[in-house]
Amino acid sequence: MQESYGTSPSGNLKEAVRGISNPAFLILMSNAEQFETHVAELEELYPGVPSIGCIGMSYQTSVTEKGVSVTAFEGVEAVTDVLEQASIMPVKYISRVEKALQKINASSENTVCIDFCTGNDAAVLTTMYSILEKKKISLTGGTGDGGKVSVNGTVYTDADVFAFVKNNGGKVRVYKENIYYPNPQYRFIASKTDRSKYTVGELNGKPARQAYQDTLGIREQDIVNQTFKNPLGKKNGKDICIISIREVAGNGLRCYRQVNDSDVLYLLETNDYPSIVEETVRQIKGDFGRISGIFSINCIFRYLFFSQERYMDQYLKTMGTLGMHAGLVGFGEHYNSQFVNQTMSCVVFE
């Protein structure tokens, strides 16, 4: 397997794909203004080559914020398709997942599912994983920007595009990285929640906005940026489900994940993130004798936080010690059946 990456900060797709000659699968990451044009142009340049795409920033050794980037894979087989009506009935299209799996003759050792979604990610992943779990197929992916995704030259709204990618040169494995830990001193019971609007009205009986402010001693205007360092979280066994705060909604907080009445939430603290990234690298090196490529999805909040801390360049350099590494800055991350926030998810190809 061979992975390559090309980018054009000015949005020139032909410049971005200059070094890509014989791909078996393509991932497009573009900007909102040029996305549809780039989708059509990529299909014209590589007719019949399976592809998925979304709107979002990308990276390899540096971040492309507004242009266009393409990650290409050789030495793989890929089958792509789409779940439509993601917001209301993705299960209606579940047969497409089954057919794609059959077509590629997927194996848990050498096949991964990579997906890009426009929203309602938790329901989409529940739908997808009802099939993938039976075959023990891993998944990584994320939410794109702008409410649009693409597959094989066609743009969709309200959808999840997916690709089953089989590595002909060895195994694949997915990983998730969390840089936060729950502070046991700050435990909240959520109430007056609105699942449809992703809002939390109260924490421990106090207006959620005020409870969050008082706990951290910050001003209301600082809440959204503070979530980079102190998101909320919910324990799930030994795992922690990160809940990013999107905005203040009256006296409540609107989040990027649904919260239910009576959920027990914790204030999360930032851990020693350089050490955690280095541990992820050590783990991957221990699992693989050789690495052909890595594709990762990093949350927009991780990107903003790392940039604020002047760590983003070092982060990409550290991940680059593994070999060819490229990825997407997403608005929500997928790891197997989990829809996560402020996280990194990736697939490693042998």
C-alpha atoms as one frame of an Amber mdcrd trajectory, in Angstrom:
protein
   0.000   0.000   0.000   1.169   3.501  -0.771  -0.373   6.751   0.459   0.346
  10.175  -1.018  -0.908  13.687  -0.358  -1.093  16.811  -2.461  -2.372  20.254
  -1.613  -2.944  23.696  -3.103  -3.582  26.574  -0.694  -4.936  28.596  -3.625
  -7.556  25.949  -4.485  -5.952  24.732  -7.731  -6.918  21.044  -7.898  -4.570
  20.213 -10.768  -1.702  21.541  -8.686  -2.802  19.433  -5.715  -2.884  16.172
  -7.700   0.300  16.791  -9.684   2.101  13.805  -8.150  -0.878  11.419  -8.198
  -0.815   9.091 -11.217  -2.423   5.718 -10.576  -4.705   5.898  -7.505  -7.077
   3.153  -6.408  -8.918   5.421  -3.932  -9.072   9.191  -3.386 -10.090  11.454
  -0.503 -10.940  15.070  -1.379 -10.870  17.903   1.183 -11.952  21.250  -0.213
 -13.339  24.671   0.693 -17.002  25.690   0.714 -16.810  27.967  -2.324 -15.089
  25.502  -4.656 -16.273  22.151  -3.304 -18.740  21.236  -6.051 -16.327  22.370
  -8.764 -13.523  20.303  -7.229 -15.746  17.220  -6.923 -16.609  17.354 -10.637
 -13.014  18.117 -11.639 -11.596  15.227  -9.591 -13.998  12.804 -11.264 -12.981
  14.150 -14.664  -9.286  13.764 -13.888  -9.675  10.230 -12.455 -12.818   8.755
 -14.016 -14.076   5.644 -12.291 -11.650   5.857  -9.358 -13.626   5.505  -6.086
 -13.596   8.724  -4.078 -15.210  10.430  -1.111 -14.940  14.083  -0.162 -16.015
  16.812   2.219 -15.486  20.466   3.075 -12.715  20.961   5.589  -9.121  21.855
   6.341  -6.424  19.258   5.776  -2.839  18.591   6.788   0.339  16.670   6.274
   3.433  18.594   7.386   1.370  21.802   7.591  -2.320  22.757   7.579  -4.173
  23.883   4.450  -7.006  26.022   5.750  -8.854  27.135   2.624  -7.522  25.544
  -0.538  -7.884  21.955  -1.687  -6.106  18.714  -0.809  -6.238  15.140  -2.035
  -5.031  12.006  -0.275  -4.469   9.112  -2.668  -4.030   5.404  -1.997  -2.420
   2.774  -4.220  -2.254  -0.955  -3.563  -5.766  -1.023  -2.111  -9.241  -1.976
  -3.229 -12.086   0.411  -2.442 -15.869   0.366  -2.684 -17.805   3.567  -2.031
 -21.472   4.491  -1.510 -23.767   6.818   0.446 -26.402   6.749   3.172 -28.936
   9.429   2.278 -31.490  11.142   4.550 -28.965  11.055   7.374 -31.019  13.392
   9.562 -34.203  11.315   9.506 -33.782   7.795   8.088 -30.261   6.581   7.265
 -31.369   3.004   7.985 -33.460   3.133   4.794 -30.199   2.779   2.848 -28.505
   0.146   4.976 -28.555  -2.389   2.130 -25.902  -0.236   0.427 -23.533  -0.946
   3.309 -24.231  -4.665   3.072 -23.703  -4.727  -0.710 -20.465  -2.759  -0.472
 -19.108  -5.170   2.156 -20.005  -8.155  -0.009 -18.475  -6.587  -3.099 -15.106
  -5.974  -1.461 -15.146  -9.285   0.456 -14.085  -7.450   3.581 -11.886  -8.906
   6.310 -11.487  -7.494   9.808  -7.701  -7.719   9.475  -7.220  -5.755   6.270
 -10.365  -3.663   5.686 -11.457  -0.337   7.196 -14.479   1.889   6.672 -13.740
   5.621   6.228 -16.763   7.938   6.272 -17.679  11.626   6.068 -21.022  12.861
   7.404 -23.070  16.062   7.202 -24.674  15.603  10.643 -26.784  13.369  12.895
 -23.612  11.349  13.270 -24.681   9.264  16.270 -27.695   7.822  14.423 -25.655
   7.257  11.269 -22.959   5.378  13.176 -25.540   3.237  14.962 -26.896   2.315
  11.531 -23.472   1.629  10.044 -22.179  -0.334  12.989 -25.188  -2.639  13.110
 -23.611  -4.160   9.984 -19.908  -3.557  10.619 -19.954  -5.129  14.071 -21.026
  -8.491  12.648 -17.960  -8.500  10.375 -15.718  -6.828  12.978 -14.850  -4.071
  10.500 -13.298  -0.957  12.049 -14.407   2.577  11.187 -12.860   6.016  11.284
 -14.246   9.265   9.918 -15.771  12.573  10.789 -18.153  15.432  10.120 -17.403
  17.801   7.258 -18.330  21.466   7.102 -21.013  23.154   5.028 -23.565  20.342
   5.012 -22.165  18.726   1.850 -20.235  15.539   1.109 -19.346  13.727  -2.109
 -18.892  10.255  -3.474 -17.645   9.308  -6.955 -18.204  12.759  -8.431 -21.677
  13.398  -6.968 -22.417  15.916  -4.204 -24.954  15.068  -1.483 -26.542  17.020
   1.334 -27.942  15.365   4.467 -25.861  12.243   3.913 -22.993  10.037   5.005
 -20.535   8.916   2.336 -18.414   5.885   3.081 -15.608   3.823   1.610 -14.550
   0.298   2.437 -10.807   0.218   1.852  -8.964  -3.110   1.716  -5.209  -3.039
   2.185  -3.639  -5.519  -0.225  -0.280  -5.159   1.524  -1.163  -6.018   5.115
  -3.324  -5.176   8.084  -5.216  -2.049   9.121  -6.043  -0.764  12.589  -7.897
   2.256  13.973  -6.956   4.354  17.004  -8.515   7.096  19.129  -6.683   9.721
  21.170  -8.138  11.694  24.106  -6.123  14.453  25.818  -8.625  15.125  28.652
  -9.404  13.570  32.029 -12.406  14.040  34.367 -11.894  16.148  37.475 -13.762
  14.239  40.225 -14.217  17.469  42.217 -16.632  18.838  39.625 -19.541  16.456
  39.058 -22.840  17.686  37.631 -26.324  16.265  37.134 -27.829  17.551  33.873
 -31.457  18.649  33.729 -33.814  20.653  31.518 -32.037  19.229  28.471 -33.328
  19.469  24.895 -31.987  16.571  22.842 -33.222  18.041  19.554 -31.250  21.260
  20.133 -28.310  19.636  21.962 -28.837  22.005  24.904 -28.278  21.612  28.637
 -30.526  23.884  30.677 -29.248  23.205  34.184 -26.281  21.644  35.965 -26.890
  20.664  39.600 -30.082  22.710  39.536 -28.347  25.939  38.493 -28.493  27.515
  35.022 -25.853  25.614  33.026 -24.187  28.784  31.799 -23.793  30.102  35.329
 -22.629  26.752  36.732 -19.882  26.470  34.100 -18.817  30.100  34.608 -18.739
  29.868  38.387 -16.782  26.601  38.376 -14.017  28.084  36.260 -14.265  31.718
  37.345 -14.638  33.017  33.783 -16.787  35.536  31.943 -19.695  34.524  29.707
 -17.819  35.678  26.590 -14.975  33.298  27.460 -17.103  30.133  27.610 -16.718
  29.005  23.985 -12.922  29.313  24.010 -12.669  27.748  27.472 -14.139  24.520
  26.095 -10.797  23.959  24.303  -9.261  23.363  27.744 -12.307  22.334  29.787
 -15.051  20.540  27.879 -17.705  18.570  29.703 -17.589  14.798  29.725 -19.611
  11.711  30.536 -18.058   8.457  31.730 -18.749   5.380  29.639 -17.140   2.502
  31.496 -13.401   3.215  31.457 -13.870   5.559  28.511 -14.854   9.209  28.634
 -17.319  10.770  26.199 -16.213  14.367  25.514 -18.996  16.942  25.156 -17.816
  20.165  23.520 -19.682  23.382  24.238 -20.841  25.060  21.050 -22.383  28.289
  22.360 -24.347  29.939  25.132 -28.098  29.477  24.620 -29.917  31.846  26.972
 -29.041  30.568  30.439 -28.148  27.143  29.044 -25.330  25.661  26.976 -25.686
  24.284  23.450 -23.283  21.396  22.867 -22.004  19.317  19.963 -23.411  16.126
  21.492 -26.772  15.226  22.957 -27.119  15.211  26.732 -30.023  13.598  28.581
 -31.772  14.571  31.797 -30.042  12.922  34.787 -26.795  12.338  32.878 -23.801
  12.623  35.196 -21.285  15.024  33.682 -17.770  15.965  34.754 -15.624  18.972
  34.080 -12.699  17.742  31.987  -9.151  18.977  32.420  -6.400  19.100  29.807
  -3.794  16.418  30.350  -0.125  16.408  29.311  -0.997  16.352  25.618   2.561
  16.171  24.163   3.177  13.035  26.239  -0.176  11.561  25.158   0.631  12.137
  21.479   4.037  10.525  21.946   2.378   7.550  23.666   0.007   7.166  20.698
   3.021   7.110  18.383   4.758   4.499  20.574   1.648   2.336  20.600   1.296
   2.445  16.825   4.996   1.664  16.330   4.614  -1.286  18.702   1.641  -2.630
  16.766   3.210  -2.331  13.305   6.525  -3.586  12.024   6.212  -1.269   9.048
   3.727   1.487   8.237   2.644   2.443   4.727   0.364   5.319   5.635  -1.936
   6.955   8.172  -5.113   8.944   7.639  -6.434  10.817  10.658  -9.280  13.129
  11.646  -8.526  15.830  14.212 -11.279  17.892  15.795 -11.420  21.589  14.872
 -11.195  22.362  18.595  -7.994  20.326  18.924  -6.595  22.243  15.963  -7.549
  25.599  17.505  -6.227  24.581  20.918  -2.948  23.214  19.542  -2.535  26.362
  17.434  -3.252  28.566  20.447  -0.633  26.632  22.412   1.802  26.821  19.458
   1.928  23.038  19.375   0.295  22.226  16.011   3.541  22.168  14.018   5.165
  19.932  16.624   2.093  17.680  16.635   2.353  17.117  12.871   6.099  16.573
  13.188   5.606  13.966  15.925   2.945  12.093  13.940   5.181  12.345  10.895
   7.802  10.186  12.626   5.480   7.260  11.871   5.789   7.842   8.119   3.277
   9.186   5.626   0.536  10.915   7.660  -2.288  13.077   6.286  -5.742  13.982
   7.453  -8.781  16.170   7.916  -9.721  18.804  10.488 -13.288  17.734  11.276
 -16.298  18.977  13.224 -16.881  15.660  14.981 -14.933  12.424  14.888 -15.952
   8.800  14.331 -14.298   5.831  16.003 -16.026   2.508  15.351 -19.557   3.020
  16.743 -18.661   6.189  18.665 -19.353   9.795  17.686 -16.788  11.795  19.648
 -15.736  15.438  20.167 -12.318  17.056  20.671 -10.624  13.784  19.716  -8.272
  12.332  17.132  -9.281   9.184  15.267  -7.066   7.520  12.667  -6.499   4.443
  10.557  -3.024   2.955  10.137  -2.135   0.854   7.080   0.660  -1.709   7.172
